Structure formats: structure tokens, C-alpha cells
Amino acid sequence: MGQPLRIGLVGAGAISPAYLDTLTSLDGLELVAVADLVPARARAVLERVPTARVLEVGELLAAADVELVLNLTVPRAHAPVALQAIAEGKMVYGEKPLAATAPAAAEVVSAAERASLPLGCAPDTVLGTGIQTARKAIDDGQIGTPISATATMVTPGHEAWHPNPDFYYQPGGGPLLDMGPYYLSALVTMLGPVVRVSGAASRMRAERVIGSGPRRGEVIPVLVDTHVTGVLEHQGGVLSTILMSFDAVGSRASRIEVHGDRASLAVPDPNLFDGDVALRRLGGTGWEILPVSAGYLGAGRGYGIADLAAAGSARPPRASAMLAYHVLEVMERLLESGDSGGRLAVHSTVERPEPVPLQELPKRAG
């Protein structure tokens, strides 16, 4: 990969330690600066990376030695920070969603294209061995012709464990926008883009009670639908059924299943990078675990940055902004369909990212 990619981190909140694990372990990445609106959080990063500098956000975005801005701010700040970084000539990799709305995400994508700058976005879990091994099984014809898929995420709600769960129940929250990017990114990676959606949604309760932390027992309002279901029509005809809920207790169903005319495939949790992929063949007697055959071994949050760095100008990053933008529009259209009761077209599209051959990225010595 040549010289390490020099990275400036904006936003040192709860997700940042997972990214720091990757930034400090891979040979091709180097964290050189960090900024956060809470200076103590930025300074805490220096315990992991003492060579990094603590800067103000504007200073970091303009710093000459920062080549890529890792944008881990809150969702409403994703687009403003990305646009300012692009204006300063920086590559950007951000947490999901790419922006708070699809129109804002489109603006970020257009700005990066005009500046000829690579732009990546989480989730990069699709680059791990779990989803990539499943994709290879599909691409190799092991399930025959793909017919349908199911994606299921069921939980009674994050207020049971999260000390400040308000944002999950405010506009921009809800189970689909919270967890949907993992499931939809996996479905698009395996089966291709979505062209139409049909959705329905409901809201079981008008209030939730915080179950942990200093605000335990506090009642918060629910302003969004908390149970979303729908059908996604993929280009080529595959139908995916999706269920995202903060209202139900749990599910024994596989997180994702893909069905073909010759076999069915059980796909591991798309919020993780690995996990067993199981296949049940037509006429077979049970499920068989497939050997790991594709993806980045030992991957973690931030491998999408390493993939972007390795791509250079040869190909788009696999955890691309276009994939994130398409997924965001699919989710918004699904929610609109739930409100209107209609079957709605998805206007954006995206090429399936290139598959990831089975490989291990170079690790830093020591």
C-alpha cells in the first residue's frame, strides 16, 4: 500500500474505540490528528495514539498532513463535515448514514465527484468473511437462481440498555434507519440494487421508559414508527422481505436468508464481520457449514478505510458512498411507502461492489 494513509478523526464518541483498534493495527493507516467538540474525548484518544495531535475541527479539516477525514460525528453533522472536508481537498470516510437525508447525501456524493476525491461510508461489515463467503456461494451458483431473501432484526427496544436512547425514537431514528444499513448493504452486495419498494409500519407505544443509567425510569416520547416491514424488488427480480422492529421480544430466525431454486443460504449477522454461512441443498438432509472462502480475515470497523486506500484510482471503494446513498434512499422510500400505502420506485442505483478475495491485510509490527 506504499506510505500509510494519514487520517484525521472528527468525533471521538462511543464508536471511535472500535475504529482505533483498526487504525492502530493495520500497517497502511496512520492517525495523525483528532478533533471533538468535547476536548476531553479528543485528548483521551492520545492514550491509544500518543503521536496524534488534538486540533479544533476547522484546523483538522485544513491540516496539510491529513489526507482522509474519518467522520464519526452525529448523523446530522455527517453532511456538513464531509462537505467542508471535501472543500479542503480531503478524502472522506464516514459512519452511517452518509447524511441525515437522501438529498443531503446526494449533495455530498456530487461534491466528491466534482473534486475527484474518493468517498467511503460504513457499514464495512459487508467486507468481512461472513457476507463475502455468502456472496461467493451465490455467485458460484451454489443456490441456483436466486428467488428471494428475508432480513429480520427484532428487539424490544434500545431503551432497556442505552442510558440516552431519545434519538432512537425521534425523526431520523427508528429500527429501519438504525439497523437497516447493515441488512440492506448486505442484501445489495449479495443480490444487487433495489428498484421498487412496498412498505408498512406501525407504532406500538407512544412512550418508552429508560431502563438504565442516571435517567432510569424517565419517560421519553416515541415520535417515529417502531415496527417496519416491507418488500424490496431487486434489479433482476429477486424479492427481499425485510422486518425491522423495536416492538417485539426476539426471533429465532436467521438474520438473513437467501433462497434459490437449488438451495437456501443462512447468512450471519450483518452487524458482524464474520460468522458461519450455512447451506441447505435441494434433496439434502440438513444444513452444512460452508468453509470461509472470501473476505478480509479478522476484519473490524475501519477496514473500509483500508480498502479505500488500497483501491487508489484503480476501482471505487467497496464500502462506497454510492452504496450508502442507495441504501439510504431505499430506507426513505420504504418509510414513505408505509405512509402512503403505495408501491414506490427507487431512483438511485449502484453497481454491486467488487467481491473481496480471501485475504489478510498487512498488520503493523509489534
Salt bridges, closest charged atoms under 4 A:
ASP21 OD1 - ARG48 NH2 2.74
ASP36 OD1 - ARG41 NH2 3.09
ASP65 OD2 - ARG53 NH1 2.75
GLU67 OE1 - ARG6 NH1 3.99
ASP139 OD2 - ARG135 NE 3.10
ASP139 OD1 - ARG352 NH2 3.07
ASP140 OD2 - LYS136 NZ 2.72
GLU159 OE2 - ARG208 NH1 3.14
ASP166 OD1 - ARG215 NH1 2.71
ASP178 OD1 - LYS96 NZ 3.85
ASP178 OD2 - HIS158 NE2 2.91
GLU218 OE2 - ARG215 NH2 2.84
ASP225 OD1 - ARG203 NE 3.60
GLU233 OE1 - ARG196 NE 2.94
GLU233 OE2 - ARG343 NE 2.66
ASP247 OD1 - ARG208 NH2 2.63
GLU257 OE1 - HIS259 NE2 3.42
ASP269 OD2 - ARG255 NE 3.81
GLU288 OE2 - ARG281 NE 2.72
ASP307 OD1 - ARG315 NH2 2.99
ASP307 OD1 - ARG318 NH1 2.60
GLU336 OE1 - ARG333 NH1 2.65
GLU360 OE2 - LYS363 NZ 3.62
